[in-house]
Amino acid sequence: MAKIVIYTTPYCPYCIRAKQLLQLKNLEYEEIDVSTDSSLRQKMQQLSGGNTVPQIFIHQKPIGGCDDLYALERNHQLDTLINNH
């Protein structure tokens, strides 16, 4: 099973959409809320190079945000990425 980590805030519509796709595909993920902890946001920025949420990691590899996740799914690459580890 893939190790998926998603950095989010509770009020972010892109975070909600990304989590919906993961849930639709029955994928387990770890959600890290960065809305109230600046050290978690700094860690997210260091790991991903991005400062917006969501930031999504699959097998510790940063894949970007919601649009990137949906692009992987549209191009039939998400399942391959998840299963090839």
PyMOL commands that set and color helices and strands:
alter all, ss='L'
color gray80, all
select helices_A, chain A and resi 13-24+38-48+66-74+78-83
alter helices_A, ss='H'
color red, helices_A
select strands_A, chain A and resi 4-8+30-33+55-58+61-64
alter strands_A, ss='S'
color yellow, strands_A
deselect
rebuild
show_as cartoon
